[in-house]
Amino acid sequence: MAAELSKDLDVAAELCADGKGIFDILVDGKLIYSKYETGRFPEPGEVTKLIGSD
């Protein structure tokens, strides 16, 4: 996913390991995607689209 974000949006993604199975995507402190809320990992390209529509 980090490579996808780098390629598509020219950004550096940062992985913050916190455990507990949490997988959230935050952009400038705003929640863009949450595995907890959706019950699944994002599909390829899904996060890029969400960030682009922000």
C-alpha positions in Angstrom: 0.0 0.0 0.0 2.8 2.4 0.8 4.2 1.9 -2.7 0.8 2.5 -4.2 0.4 5.8 -2.4 3.9 6.9 -3.3 3.4 6.1 -7.0 -0.2 7.4 -7.3 -0.1 10.5 -5.0 3.7 11.1 -4.6 3.5 10.9 -0.8 5.5 9.1 1.8 3.3 6.7 3.9 4.2 6.0 7.5 3.4 2.8 9.2 2.7 3.2 12.9 2.5 -0.2 14.6 0.1 -0.2 17.5 -1.1 -3.8 17.6 -4.6 -4.9 18.4 -5.4 -5.5 14.7 -6.2 -1.9 14.0 -5.7 -0.7 10.5 -6.6 3.0 10.0 -5.6 5.5 7.4 -5.2 9.1 8.5 -4.4 12.1 6.4 -3.5 15.2 8.2 -5.1 13.7 11.3 -8.4 13.0 9.6 -9.6 9.3 9.4 -9.9 8.3 5.8 -10.3 4.5 6.1 -10.9 2.2 9.1 -10.7 -1.6 8.9 -12.6 -1.6 12.2 -15.5 0.3 10.7 -15.6 -1.7 7.4 -14.6 -5.1 8.7 -12.0 -5.6 5.9 -8.8 -4.4 4.5 -9.1 -1.9 1.6 -9.0 -3.1 -1.9 -6.1 -2.1 -4.2 -6.6 1.6 -5.3 -9.4 2.2 -2.7 -7.4 4.3 -0.3 -5.9 6.3 -3.2 -9.4 7.1 -4.4 -10.6 8.1 -0.9 -7.6 10.4 -0.5 -8.1 11.9 -3.9 -11.8 12.7 -3.1 -10.9 14.3 0.2 
